[in-house]
Amino acid sequence: MKPRFEFVDSEIEQIKKNHLYRKLRYGITDGSTITIQGKKLVNLCSNDYLGIPTTRLKIKQMQSSSRLVSGNDESYLTLEKKLARHKAQQASLIYPTGYMANLGAIPAIAKKGDLILSDELNHASIIESCKLSGAKISIYKHNDMKDLKQKLRQKSKNKFVITEGIFSMDGDFSNLKEITEIARKTDAITILDDAHGDFVVGKDGKGTGNYFGVSKKIDVYISSLSKGLGSFGGYIASHQNVIDLNVNKSKSFIYTSALPSILIEYSLRRFESKREKQRKKLQENVKLLSAGLREIGYTINSRTHIIPIIIGKEKTAMDFGKYLFQNWVHAQPIRYPTVPKDQARIRLSVTAWLSCKDIENSLKIFDKAYKKFM
Ligand SMILES: Cc1ncc(COP(=O)(O)O)c(C=O)c1O
C-alpha cells in the first residue's frame, strides 16, 4: 500500500526543490528586537510601524459570542465611530482581521454580473476575496492607468476598482489620485485596502486617501488595526448602507466570534495616544535607512516605510537572509508566490521602535552583504 500522504510528501519535496519551502521560526519580539534561538536580532520585519509604547489593560471576560448574538461590547461603538471619522466616512465596521475584512466586504458588495478591476500586485486577501464574490475579475498592470482605463471599457452591471494604498511587498504608493478620477468618470466604485498606509501617512495618519487629498473620493476603505496601530483587527469604513449591508451579508463578520473587548480597548488606547511623535520618528528612521542603503549602492525605489531590496533568485535571497541572521539582523526573504518568480527580495519594514544605532549597525551589515551578494 502506498503511504497515505504520498501526494503531500511529493508536493513538499517539490517546494523544497524550488527553494520555496517555508518553515515557522519561534521568536520573542520586544520593541526593536526579536530573539530567535537565543539570538537577539534587530527586527527589520515588523509591521508595528509606529511603535506606540504598550499599555496595560485589565482582562475582562474574553469571549461571549459573535457580534450579532451577544459579543458586541460597547467599546466597539466607540472605536467604530472614531474610525469612521478618521476616514471621513459615515460609518465603520470592525472585523477580526484585515484579511477577514476583505473576505467579508468584497463579496458582500460585488457579485456575479459585476466587474472588478484589480491591480496585479494586490495582496492575496484581495485576490481571494474577489474570486469569492463571483464577479468578473480583470487584472490591470501595476499602477498602469492606461490599462485600467482600457479595461474599464468592458460592459457590466456595477464596476469596482480595487487597489492597495501602499503596496505591501513593493512599498510604492498606488496612483490614487488618477484612480479615483478615472473611477468617478466611469461610474466605478473605488475600494482602497490601506492596510500599510493607515495611521502612518497623511494628516494625523489618516492614510493614503488623505495623503493624496482624495479621502472623499474613496467609496470603501478596508484596513488593518494590526499594522500602523500595532493592535489587532481589521475594519471597513464607508456609507452607512454599505456598512449595514455588511452586517447583514458579510460571512466573515457574521459567522465568527467577536474580537475580545480587551483588543478593542487596546486599539482605542493606541488610537488616542501621541501618534504624531511616533510618526515623526518613523519618518526619520525611513530617511536614515533608505539614504544609507542608497549610499551603499542598493537600488531603492520605495519612498515609504516598506523598503524591498530586490534580489531575484529565490536561493540567493535565502542565502542573503541567512547572512543577515548570522549577523544579528532579522529581515525575512520574500519569495514566490507572495511575489512573482525570480523577483525574490528582502523586504525591510521600518518602525519607530528602531534607534539610530540599530539602523547604523544594520547598515554596516548591509554594506558587507552588498559586496557578497549584489
Ligand atoms: C494589503 C493587505 N491587506 C490586508 C492584509 C491583512 O491584514 P491583517 O494582518 O489584519 O489580517 C494585509 C496583511 O499583510 C495586507 O498587506
The ligand as a MOL file (V3000), in Angstrom:
LIG
                    3D

  0  0  0     0  0            999 V3000
M  V30 BEGIN CTAB
M  V30 COUNTS 16 16 0 0 0
M  V30 BEGIN ATOM
M  V30 1 C -2.7170 44.8490 1.7560 0
M  V30 2 C -3.1040 43.9750 2.8830 0
M  V30 3 N -4.4060 43.7950 3.1440 0
M  V30 4 C -4.8110 43.0360 4.1750 0
M  V30 5 C -3.9080 42.3890 4.9830 0
M  V30 6 C -4.4020 41.5490 6.1150 0
M  V30 7 O -4.3950 42.2810 7.2970 0
M  V30 8 P -4.3900 41.5350 8.7040 0
M  V30 9 O -2.9710 41.2380 9.0110 0
M  V30 10 O -5.0340 42.4920 9.6400 0
M  V30 11 O -5.1910 40.2950 8.5140 0
M  V30 12 C -2.5480 42.5360 4.7490 0
M  V30 13 C -1.5640 41.8530 5.6170 0
M  V30 14 O -0.4110 41.8290 5.4530 0
M  V30 15 C -2.1330 43.3520 3.6680 0
M  V30 16 O -0.8340 43.5060 3.4000 0
M  V30 END ATOM
M  V30 BEGIN BOND
M  V30 1 1 1 2
M  V30 2 1 2 3
M  V30 3 2 2 15
M  V30 4 2 3 4
M  V30 5 1 4 5
M  V30 6 1 5 6
M  V30 7 2 5 12
M  V30 8 1 6 7
M  V30 9 1 7 8
M  V30 10 2 8 9
M  V30 11 1 8 10
M  V30 12 1 8 11
M  V30 13 1 12 13
M  V30 14 1 12 15
M  V30 15 2 13 14
M  V30 16 1 15 16
M  V30 END BOND
M  V30 END CTAB
M  END
